């Protein structure tokens, strides 16, 4: 499990993030309140998530 900090501001951001990560078939959860995405999986899954988020304009730290 890896927690990524993602600068989301609204529910639309959450929808965009969720859609992008679902397309990668990842196991994850999104928290707008904490501005985080938790990826459950391998380091490879985390890298897929980071790349998918970057592709839609969200930097994951």
PDB file of N, CA, C and O in Angstrom:
ATOM      1  N   UNK A   1       0.855  -1.179   0.000  1.00  0.00           N
ATOM      2  CA  UNK A   1       0.000   0.000   0.000  1.00  0.00           C
ATOM      3  C   UNK A   1       0.900   1.242   0.000  1.00  0.00           C
ATOM      4  O   UNK A   1       1.868   1.321   0.757  1.00  0.00           O
ATOM      5  N   UNK A   2       0.571   2.192  -0.847  1.00  0.00           N
ATOM      6  CA  UNK A   2       1.334   3.432  -0.951  1.00  0.00           C
ATOM      7  C   UNK A   2       0.349   4.592  -1.008  1.00  0.00           C
ATOM      8  O   UNK A   2      -0.606   4.560  -1.784  1.00  0.00           O
ATOM      9  N   UNK A   3       0.578   5.615  -0.190  1.00  0.00           N
ATOM     10  CA  UNK A   3      -0.278   6.796  -0.178  1.00  0.00           C
ATOM     11  C   UNK A   3       0.412   7.897  -0.969  1.00  0.00           C
ATOM     12  O   UNK A   3       1.542   8.280  -0.664  1.00  0.00           O
ATOM     13  N   UNK A   4      -0.276   8.402  -1.986  1.00  0.00           N
ATOM     14  CA  UNK A   4       0.243   9.469  -2.839  1.00  0.00           C
ATOM     15  C   UNK A   4      -0.497  10.764  -2.530  1.00  0.00           C
ATOM     16  O   UNK A   4      -1.716  10.766  -2.358  1.00  0.00           O
ATOM     17  N   UNK A   5       0.232  11.842  -2.462  1.00  0.00           N
ATOM     18  CA  UNK A   5      -0.363  13.161  -2.282  1.00  0.00           C
ATOM     19  C   UNK A   5      -0.705  13.711  -3.665  1.00  0.00           C
ATOM     20  O   UNK A   5       0.164  13.825  -4.530  1.00  0.00           O
ATOM     21  N   UNK A   6      -1.976  14.051  -3.865  1.00  0.00           N
ATOM     22  CA  UNK A   6      -2.453  14.536  -5.162  1.00  0.00           C
ATOM     23  C   UNK A   6      -3.266  15.809  -4.930  1.00  0.00           C
ATOM     24  O   UNK A   6      -4.206  15.804  -4.135  1.00  0.00           O
ATOM     25  N   UNK A   7      -2.918  16.883  -5.606  1.00  0.00           N
ATOM     26  CA  UNK A   7      -3.556  18.181  -5.383  1.00  0.00           C
ATOM     27  C   UNK A   7      -4.912  18.254  -6.090  1.00  0.00           C
ATOM     28  O   UNK A   7      -5.022  18.754  -7.209  1.00  0.00           O
ATOM     29  N   UNK A   8      -5.941  17.740  -5.404  1.00  0.00           N
ATOM     30  CA  UNK A   8      -7.309  17.750  -5.931  1.00  0.00           C
ATOM     31  C   UNK A   8      -8.093  18.842  -5.205  1.00  0.00           C
ATOM     32  O   UNK A   8      -7.885  19.073  -4.014  1.00  0.00           O
ATOM     33  N   UNK A   9      -8.990  19.510  -5.921  1.00  0.00           N
ATOM     34  CA  UNK A   9      -9.733  20.627  -5.337  1.00  0.00           C
ATOM     35  C   UNK A   9     -11.234  20.397  -5.223  1.00  0.00           C
ATOM     36  O   UNK A   9     -11.902  21.069  -4.437  1.00  0.00           O
ATOM     37  N   UNK A  10     -11.778  19.447  -6.003  1.00  0.00           N
ATOM     38  CA  UNK A  10     -13.235  19.296  -6.031  1.00  0.00           C
ATOM     39  C   UNK A  10     -13.623  17.872  -6.437  1.00  0.00           C
ATOM     40  O   UNK A  10     -12.769  17.044  -6.753  1.00  0.00           O
ATOM     41  N   UNK A  11     -14.916  17.615  -6.422  1.00  0.00           N
ATOM     42  CA  UNK A  11     -15.417  16.292  -6.806  1.00  0.00           C
ATOM     43  C   UNK A  11     -15.113  15.969  -8.269  1.00  0.00           C
ATOM     44  O   UNK A  11     -14.952  14.801  -8.620  1.00  0.00           O
ATOM     45  N   UNK A  12     -15.034  16.981  -9.116  1.00  0.00           N
ATOM     46  CA  UNK A  12     -14.690  16.736 -10.518  1.00  0.00           C
ATOM     47  C   UNK A  12     -13.265  16.190 -10.622  1.00  0.00           C
ATOM     48  O   UNK A  12     -12.993  15.300 -11.428  1.00  0.00           O
ATOM     49  N   UNK A  13     -12.362  16.727  -9.805  1.00  0.00           N
ATOM     50  CA  UNK A  13     -10.989  16.200  -9.760  1.00  0.00           C
ATOM     51  C   UNK A  13     -11.015  14.719  -9.363  1.00  0.00           C
ATOM     52  O   UNK A  13     -10.345  13.890  -9.978  1.00  0.00           O
ATOM     53  N   UNK A  14     -11.798  14.404  -8.331  1.00  0.00           N
ATOM     54  CA  UNK A  14     -11.901  13.025  -7.857  1.00  0.00           C
ATOM     55  C   UNK A  14     -12.409  12.121  -8.980  1.00  0.00           C
ATOM     56  O   UNK A  14     -11.898  11.016  -9.162  1.00  0.00           O
ATOM     57  N   UNK A  15     -13.403  12.578  -9.727  1.00  0.00           N
ATOM     58  CA  UNK A  15     -13.947  11.775 -10.831  1.00  0.00           C
ATOM     59  C   UNK A  15     -12.895  11.524 -11.904  1.00  0.00           C
ATOM     60  O   UNK A  15     -12.786  10.413 -12.423  1.00  0.00           O
ATOM     61  N   UNK A  16     -12.118  12.560 -12.240  1.00  0.00           N
ATOM     62  CA  UNK A  16     -11.074  12.410 -13.262  1.00  0.00           C
ATOM     63  C   UNK A  16      -9.999  11.431 -12.799  1.00  0.00           C
ATOM     64  O   UNK A  16      -9.553  10.577 -13.566  1.00  0.00           O
ATOM     65  N   UNK A  17      -9.585  11.563 -11.536  1.00  0.00           N
ATOM     66  CA  UNK A  17      -8.574  10.669 -10.971  1.00  0.00           C
ATOM     67  C   UNK A  17      -9.101   9.237 -10.939  1.00  0.00           C
ATOM     68  O   UNK A  17      -8.401   8.303 -11.329  1.00  0.00           O
ATOM     69  N   UNK A  18     -10.327   9.070 -10.476  1.00  0.00           N
ATOM     70  CA  UNK A  18     -10.928   7.738 -10.383  1.00  0.00           C
ATOM     71  C   UNK A  18     -11.025   7.082 -11.758  1.00  0.00           C
ATOM     72  O   UNK A  18     -10.698   5.905 -11.910  1.00  0.00           O
ATOM     73  N   UNK A  19     -11.469   7.834 -12.748  1.00  0.00           N
ATOM     74  CA  UNK A  19     -11.587   7.295 -14.106  1.00  0.00           C
ATOM     75  C   UNK A  19     -10.225   6.834 -14.632  1.00  0.00           C
ATOM     76  O   UNK A  19     -10.101   5.736 -15.175  1.00  0.00           O
ATOM     77  N   UNK A  20      -9.209   7.680 -14.467  1.00  0.00           N
ATOM     78  CA  UNK A  20      -7.870   7.360 -14.973  1.00  0.00           C
ATOM     79  C   UNK A  20      -7.295   6.107 -14.307  1.00  0.00           C
ATOM     80  O   UNK A  20      -6.672   5.279 -14.972  1.00  0.00           O
ATOM     81  N   UNK A  21      -7.500   5.972 -13.012  1.00  0.00           N
ATOM     82  CA  UNK A  21      -6.957   4.812 -12.304  1.00  0.00           C
ATOM     83  C   UNK A  21      -7.768   3.551 -12.567  1.00  0.00           C
ATOM     84  O   UNK A  21      -7.207   2.456 -12.608  1.00  0.00           O
ATOM     85  N   UNK A  22      -9.081   3.686 -12.747  1.00  0.00           N
ATOM     86  CA  UNK A  22      -9.903   2.533 -13.120  1.00  0.00           C
ATOM     87  C   UNK A  22      -9.480   1.980 -14.474  1.00  0.00           C
ATOM     88  O   UNK A  22      -9.499   0.767 -14.683  1.00  0.00           O
ATOM     89  N   UNK A  23      -9.102   2.855 -15.390  1.00  0.00           N
ATOM     90  CA  UNK A  23      -8.649   2.418 -16.714  1.00  0.00           C
ATOM     91  C   UNK A  23      -7.373   1.585 -16.624  1.00  0.00           C
ATOM     92  O   UNK A  23      -7.075   0.802 -17.526  1.00  0.00           O
ATOM     93  N   UNK A  24      -6.623   1.753 -15.542  1.00  0.00           N
ATOM     94  CA  UNK A  24      -5.394   0.976 -15.324  1.00  0.00           C
ATOM     95  C   UNK A  24      -5.664  -0.298 -14.510  1.00  0.00           C
ATOM     96  O   UNK A  24      -4.736  -1.038 -14.184  1.00  0.00           O
ATOM     97  N   UNK A  25      -6.936  -0.547 -14.186  1.00  0.00           N
ATOM     98  CA  UNK A  25      -7.335  -1.723 -13.399  1.00  0.00           C
ATOM     99  C   UNK A  25      -6.583  -1.812 -12.070  1.00  0.00           C
ATOM    100  O   UNK A  25      -6.103  -2.879 -11.688  1.00  0.00           O
ATOM    101  N   UNK A  26      -6.489  -0.684 -11.377  1.00  0.00           N
ATOM    102  CA  UNK A  26      -5.781  -0.635 -10.102  1.00  0.00           C
ATOM    103  C   UNK A  26      -6.750  -0.723  -8.926  1.00  0.00           C
ATOM    104  O   UNK A  26      -7.920  -0.357  -9.041  1.00  0.00           O
ATOM    105  N   UNK A  27      -6.249  -1.210  -7.801  1.00  0.00           N
ATOM    106  CA  UNK A  27      -6.998  -1.235  -6.546  1.00  0.00           C
ATOM    107  C   UNK A  27      -6.565   0.008  -5.773  1.00  0.00           C
ATOM    108  O   UNK A  27      -5.405   0.114  -5.374  1.00  0.00           O
ATOM    109  N   UNK A  28      -7.476   0.940  -5.560  1.00  0.00           N
ATOM    110  CA  UNK A  28      -7.119   2.227  -4.969  1.00  0.00           C
ATOM    111  C   UNK A  28      -8.308   2.846  -4.253  1.00  0.00           C
ATOM    112  O   UNK A  28      -9.449   2.413  -4.411  1.00  0.00           O
ATOM    113  N   UNK A  29      -8.010   3.878  -3.458  1.00  0.00           N
ATOM    114  CA  UNK A  29      -9.069   4.700  -2.871  1.00  0.00           C
ATOM    115  C   UNK A  29      -8.616   6.147  -2.959  1.00  0.00           C
ATOM    116  O   UNK A  29      -7.422   6.446  -2.947  1.00  0.00           O
ATOM    117  N   UNK A  30      -9.598   7.043  -3.048  1.00  0.00           N
ATOM    118  CA  UNK A  30      -9.327   8.471  -3.206  1.00  0.00           C
ATOM    119  C   UNK A  30      -9.962   9.224  -2.046  1.00  0.00           C
ATOM    120  O   UNK A  30     -11.109   8.969  -1.681  1.00  0.00           O
ATOM    121  N   UNK A  31      -9.201  10.157  -1.468  1.00  0.00           N
ATOM    122  CA  UNK A  31      -9.728  11.012  -0.403  1.00  0.00           C
ATOM    123  C   UNK A  31      -9.539  12.474  -0.798  1.00  0.00           C
ATOM    124  O   UNK A  31      -8.417  12.979  -0.835  1.00  0.00           O
ATOM    125  N   UNK A  32     -10.647  13.142  -1.093  1.00  0.00           N
ATOM    126  CA  UNK A  32     -10.584  14.567  -1.414  1.00  0.00           C
ATOM    127  C   UNK A  32     -10.200  15.367  -0.163  1.00  0.00           C
ATOM    128  O   UNK A  32      -9.426  16.319  -0.252  1.00  0.00           O
ATOM    129  N   UNK A  33     -10.732  14.989   0.990  1.00  0.00           N
ATOM    130  CA  UNK A  33     -10.451  15.708   2.234  1.00  0.00           C
ATOM    131  C   UNK A  33      -8.956  15.712   2.562  1.00  0.00           C
ATOM    132  O   UNK A  33      -8.410  16.724   3.001  1.00  0.00           O
ATOM    133  N   UNK A  34      -8.304  14.569   2.343  1.00  0.00           N
ATOM    134  CA  UNK A  34      -6.870  14.451   2.634  1.00  0.00           C
ATOM    135  C   UNK A  34      -5.996  14.750   1.425  1.00  0.00           C
ATOM    136  O   UNK A  34      -4.775  14.858   1.537  1.00  0.00           O
ATOM    137  N   UNK A  35      -6.646  14.885   0.249  1.00  0.00           N
ATOM    138  CA  UNK A  35      -5.935  15.084  -1.019  1.00  0.00           C
ATOM    139  C   UNK A  35      -4.921  13.968  -1.246  1.00  0.00           C
ATOM    140  O   UNK A  35      -3.751  14.209  -1.540  1.00  0.00           O
ATOM    141  N   UNK A  36      -5.421  12.715  -1.096  1.00  0.00           N
ATOM    142  CA  UNK A  36      -4.560  11.554  -1.280  1.00  0.00           C
ATOM    143  C   UNK A  36      -5.219  10.492  -2.144  1.00  0.00           C
ATOM    144  O   UNK A  36      -6.441  10.418  -2.274  1.00  0.00           O
ATOM    145  N   UNK A  37      -4.353   9.674  -2.728  1.00  0.00           N
ATOM    146  CA  UNK A  37      -4.769   8.457  -3.415  1.00  0.00           C
ATOM    147  C   UNK A  37      -3.960   7.333  -2.787  1.00  0.00           C
ATOM    148  O   UNK A  37      -2.731   7.394  -2.742  1.00  0.00           O
ATOM    149  N   UNK A  38      -4.646   6.315  -2.305  1.00  0.00           N
ATOM    150  CA  UNK A  38      -3.977   5.157  -1.732  1.00  0.00           C
ATOM    151  C   UNK A  38      -4.042   4.027  -2.746  1.00  0.00           C
ATOM    152  O   UNK A  38      -5.123   3.600  -3.151  1.00  0.00           O
ATOM    153  N   UNK A  39      -2.866   3.547  -3.150  1.00  0.00           N
ATOM    154  CA  UNK A  39      -2.775   2.466  -4.134  1.00  0.00           C
ATOM    155  C   UNK A  39      -2.426   1.188  -3.386  1.00  0.00           C
ATOM    156  O   UNK A  39      -1.410   1.118  -2.694  1.00  0.00           O
ATOM    157  N   UNK A  40      -3.278   0.180  -3.534  1.00  0.00           N
ATOM    158  CA  UNK A  40      -3.033  -1.135  -2.929  1.00  0.00           C
ATOM    159  C   UNK A  40      -2.466  -2.039  -4.010  1.00  0.00           C
ATOM    160  O   UNK A  40      -3.176  -2.446  -4.930  1.00  0.00           O
ATOM    161  N   UNK A  41      -1.193  -2.345  -3.893  1.00  0.00           N
ATOM    162  CA  UNK A  41      -0.575  -3.203  -4.892  1.00  0.00           C
ATOM    163  C   UNK A  41       0.938  -3.075  -4.861  1.00  0.00           C
ATOM    164  O   UNK A  41       1.527  -2.565  -3.908  1.00  0.00           O
ATOM    165  N   UNK A  42       1.539  -3.552  -5.927  1.00  0.00           N
ATOM    166  CA  UNK A  42       2.995  -3.590  -6.040  1.00  0.00           C
ATOM    167  C   UNK A  42       3.563  -2.217  -6.398  1.00  0.00           C
ATOM    168  O   UNK A  42       2.824  -1.279  -6.694  1.00  0.00           O
ATOM    169  N   UNK A  43       4.890  -2.123  -6.363  1.00  0.00           N
ATOM    170  CA  UNK A  43       5.557  -0.892  -6.799  1.00  0.00           C
ATOM    171  C   UNK A  43       5.216  -0.591  -8.252  1.00  0.00           C
ATOM    172  O   UNK A  43       5.110   0.572  -8.643  1.00  0.00           O
ATOM    173  N   UNK A  44       5.044  -1.641  -9.051  1.00  0.00           N
ATOM    174  CA  UNK A  44       4.655  -1.468 -10.462  1.00  0.00           C
ATOM    175  C   UNK A  44       3.278  -0.804 -10.561  1.00  0.00           C
ATOM    176  O   UNK A  44       3.062   0.067 -11.404  1.00  0.00           O
ATOM    177  N   UNK A  45       2.356  -1.219  -9.698  1.00  0.00           N
ATOM    178  CA  UNK A  45       1.018  -0.614  -9.675  1.00  0.00           C
ATOM    179  C   UNK A  45       1.099   0.862  -9.295  1.00  0.00           C
ATOM    180  O   UNK A  45       0.392   1.695  -9.863  1.00  0.00           O
ATOM    181  N   UNK A  46       1.959   1.180  -8.338  1.00  0.00           N
ATOM    182  CA  UNK A  46       2.133   2.576  -7.913  1.00  0.00           C
ATOM    183  C   UNK A  46       2.668   3.401  -9.079  1.00  0.00           C
ATOM    184  O   UNK A  46       2.202   4.516  -9.315  1.00  0.00           O
ATOM    185  N   UNK A  47       3.637   2.864  -9.803  1.00  0.00           N
ATOM    186  CA  UNK A  47       4.201   3.582 -10.948  1.00  0.00           C
ATOM    187  C   UNK A  47       3.147   3.781 -12.044  1.00  0.00           C
ATOM    188  O   UNK A  47       3.101   4.833 -12.681  1.00  0.00           O
ATOM    189  N   UNK A  48       2.306   2.774 -12.260  1.00  0.00           N
ATOM    190  CA  UNK A  48       1.215   2.915 -13.231  1.00  0.00           C
ATOM    191  C   UNK A  48       0.271   4.041 -12.811  1.00  0.00           C
ATOM    192  O   UNK A  48      -0.190   4.820 -13.645  1.00  0.00           O
ATOM    193  N   UNK A  49      -0.010   4.118 -11.514  1.00  0.00           N
ATOM    194  CA  UNK A  49      -0.893   5.158 -11.001  1.00  0.00           C
ATOM    195  C   UNK A  49      -0.272   6.536 -11.197  1.00  0.00           C
ATOM    196  O   UNK A  49      -0.950   7.463 -11.640  1.00  0.00           O
ATOM    197  N   UNK A  50       1.005   6.678 -10.871  1.00  0.00           N
ATOM    198  CA  UNK A  50       1.693   7.963 -11.021  1.00  0.00           C
ATOM    199  C   UNK A  50       1.673   8.408 -12.474  1.00  0.00           C
ATOM    200  O   UNK A  50       1.413   9.575 -12.764  1.00  0.00           O
ATOM    201  N   UNK A  51       1.945   7.487 -13.383  1.00  0.00           N
ATOM    202  CA  UNK A  51       1.948   7.821 -14.817  1.00  0.00           C
ATOM    203  C   UNK A  51       0.546   8.205 -15.295  1.00  0.00           C
ATOM    204  O   UNK A  51       0.388   9.153 -16.065  1.00  0.00           O
ATOM    205  N   UNK A  52      -0.461   7.472 -14.842  1.00  0.00           N
ATOM    206  CA  UNK A  52      -1.840   7.769 -15.247  1.00  0.00           C
ATOM    207  C   UNK A  52      -2.272   9.143 -14.731  1.00  0.00           C
ATOM    208  O   UNK A  52      -2.936   9.898 -15.442  1.00  0.00           O
ATOM    209  N   UNK A  53      -1.893   9.461 -13.498  1.00  0.00           N
ATOM    210  CA  UNK A  53      -2.242  10.763 -12.936  1.00  0.00           C
ATOM    211  C   UNK A  53      -1.514  11.882 -13.656  1.00  0.00           C
ATOM    212  O   UNK A  53      -2.096  12.930 -13.937  1.00  0.00           O
ATOM    213  N   UNK A  54      -0.242  11.661 -13.955  1.00  0.00           N
ATOM    214  CA  UNK A  54       0.538  12.663 -14.674  1.00  0.00           C
ATOM    215  C   UNK A  54      -0.079  12.946 -16.048  1.00  0.00           C
ATOM    216  O   UNK A  54      -0.105  14.088 -16.506  1.00  0.00           O
ATOM    217  N   UNK A  55      -0.569  11.894 -16.690  1.00  0.00           N
ATOM    218  CA  UNK A  55      -1.154  12.035 -18.034  1.00  0.00           C
ATOM    219  C   UNK A  55      -2.395  12.923 -18.037  1.00  0.00           C
ATOM    220  O   UNK A  55      -2.729  13.516 -19.063  1.00  0.00           O
ATOM    221  N   UNK A  56      -3.084  13.018 -16.892  1.00  0.00           N
ATOM    222  CA  UNK A  56      -4.278  13.877 -16.829  1.00  0.00           C
ATOM    223  C   UNK A  56      -3.993  15.170 -16.067  1.00  0.00           C
ATOM    224  O   UNK A  56      -4.917  15.909 -15.726  1.00  0.00           O
ATOM    225  N   UNK A  57      -2.727  15.439 -15.803  1.00  0.00           N
ATOM    226  CA  UNK A  57      -2.355  16.736 -15.229  1.00  0.00           C
ATOM    227  C   UNK A  57      -2.305  16.815 -13.712  1.00  0.00           C
ATOM    228  O   UNK A  57      -2.304  17.911 -13.152  1.00  0.00           O
ATOM    229  N   UNK A  58      -2.263  15.673 -13.039  1.00  0.00           N
ATOM    230  CA  UNK A  58      -2.159  15.658 -11.589  1.00  0.00           C
ATOM    231  C   UNK A  58      -0.812  15.078 -11.190  1.00  0.00           C
ATOM    232  O   UNK A  58      -0.496  13.934 -11.518  1.00  0.00           O
ATOM    233  N   UNK A  59      -0.010  15.886 -10.470  1.00  0.00           N
ATOM    234  CA  UNK A  59       1.272  15.411  -9.989  1.00  0.00           C
ATOM    235  C   UNK A  59       1.065  14.639  -8.691  1.00  0.00           C
ATOM    236  O   UNK A  59       0.466  15.146  -7.743  1.00  0.00           O
ATOM    237  N   UNK A  60       1.561  13.419  -8.660  1.00  0.00           N
ATOM    238  CA  UNK A  60       1.463  12.587  -7.460  1.00  0.00           C
ATOM    239  C   UNK A  60       2.806  12.567  -6.760  1.00  0.00           C
ATOM    240  O   UNK A  60       3.839  12.336  -7.388  1.00  0.00           O
ATOM    241  N   UNK A  61       2.793  12.808  -5.463  1.00  0.00           N
ATOM    242  CA  UNK A  61       4.038  12.821  -4.681  1.00  0.00           C
ATOM    243  C   UNK A  61       3.991  11.750  -3.616  1.00  0.00           C
ATOM    244  O   UNK A  61       4.943  11.597  -2.851  1.00  0.00           O
TER     245      UNK A  61
END
